[in-house]
C-alpha cells in the first residue's frame, strides 16, 4: 500500500486520545490539522519529535492548525509519555493501526540488514475541506516540526501574479 497522496481526501478515522476524549478526523472539517505519525513512545527520536511539536504548538495554533500525534502505543503508554516529558500535543492511540494503515504508513522497513514491518514516520497537513494538502516524511527528526510549520506558512503565502504570455 502506498502513502496517502496530496490532493486526496484524508482517510477518516476515530481514535481515543490520552486525555480521555476521542478524535475523529471528519469531526474537524472546517479546520486545518497537522497529523504526525511516530513509531513509539519514549524512544529517543520520538521524544525529540514530540518535544519539538509541543514547543511549537502555540505557533501551529496561531496559524489555525490543530496538532495531533499518532502512534501504535496504547493510552496508558501515551499518558505516561506525556507526563514524563511535559508534552502538550494530544496523542492518539492506534494499537490496531486503523489510521496508520489507512494512511499507508505500515510498511516493510530495513535496518541493519533485517526486514520488518513498521511505521513510516510521516506528517500530513489536512486542509479545512479534509484533503491532504502536504505530506512530509520525517527523514530528519530534529527540525521536522519546524519544517511542518514552514509548510503551513508556504501554503498561506500569497501566490505571485503571473504575467500573460507574449505572442
N, C-alpha and C positions, 0 to 999 in steps of 0.2 A: 504494500500500500504506500502511496506517495503522500508527502506532506501536503496539507490543505493549501490551496493556491490563493494568491492575492486576486481579489475581484469576486471570488466565490462567496456565497453566504456561509458564515461560520456555522459549523455543526452545533445544533442546540444540545444542551445537557443541563442536568441539575445535580449538584454535588453539595454535601454538607461542608460548612465552614467551621473552623476551630472555635468560633465564638458561640456555637450552638444554633446558628441560623443556617439557612441554605442559600445557595447561589444558583440561579437559573439564568442562562445566557439570554434567552428571549425576553426575560423579565426586565432587561436593561436596555431595550430598544429606545432610541432617542438619546442615548449617552454613549460616549466613546469609552472603550475598555482597553486595557493592556493586560493580556494574559501571559504570564511567564510560566513555562513548564520546566521543572527542575527534577533531577533524579532522586535525591534522598535528603531528608532532614539530617542536620548535624554532621554532614560531611564537609570537608574543607572548602571546596569550591561552592557548594550550596550555601554555606554560612556566609561567605563573601558576597554572593549574589543577592541573597535575601537582605543582608545588612545594607547593601548599596541601594536596593529598591526602597527599603524603609527610610534611609537617609534622604532620598529624593522624593518621597511620597507627596510632600506638600507641593513640590513643583509639578508633579503629574496632576494633582488636584487643581492647581491654578490653570492648567491647560484643559480642564474639563474631562480628564480621563480617570476612570476608576481602575485601580490596580488589584489583581488577584493572582496569587501564586498557587500553582497546582503541582502536586507530586503524588506518587502512588502510596505514600505513607498514610497511616490511619489518623483519626482525630486526636487520639491521645499523644501520638508522636508529635503532631503539629503543636498541640498545647505546650508540651514540654520545650519544644524547639523555640516557640515564640517567647516563652517566659525566660529561658536561658539567655537569649540574645537581645531581648527587648524589642522584638520585631513589631512593626505597626501595620504591615500589609496583611489583609485577610488571607488565610491559607485554606485552600480547598483540598479535601481528602478524596483521592481517586484510586483506592486499592484494587478495584475491579477494572481499572484502566478504561472506563467508559469514554471520558473526554480525551484521554491520551490517545486511544486508538482511533476515535472519531477524527482527530486532527492528523492522524497518520504518523504519530511520533514514537510508536513502539516498533522498533526495527532491529535488524541484525547489526550488531556492533562488533568491532575487533579491538582487542587490547593485548599487547604483548603476544601476538600470535594466537590468542584464544578468541573464539567466536561465542557470542551470547546475545540474547535478546535484551534490549534495554531502551530507555527513554532517550530520545534525541533532544538535547537541551535547546529549546526554541521559544521565541516570544512572538506574540501576534498583537497588532493593533486592530481592533474591531471598530468600524465606524458606527455612527448613530443609526444607520439602516440595517446593521447586522452583517455587513460584508467585511471580509478580511481586507484591510487597507494596506497592511505591511506585514511581512513575515521576515523575521531576522533570527537566524541560527546563532547561538552564542558560541562562537569559536574561541573567544577570549572572555573569560568570566569577569575579570576586573574591567570595568568600563562598559559592560553590557547594558546596565540600567541607563547610563548616560547616553548611550547610543540610541536607546529607545526614546528617550526624551528628545534627542535631536531629530529623530524620525517624526515625532509629533510636530515639532517646530517646522520641519520642512513641509509637512502636509499643510500647515497653516500659512506658510509664506505666500505672499502674492505672486501669482504667475506672471512672468514677463510678457509684455504685449508683443504680439507677433506682427511683423510687417508683411504686407501683401507682396507676393512675388512680382518682380519686374518682368515685363514682357519683352 
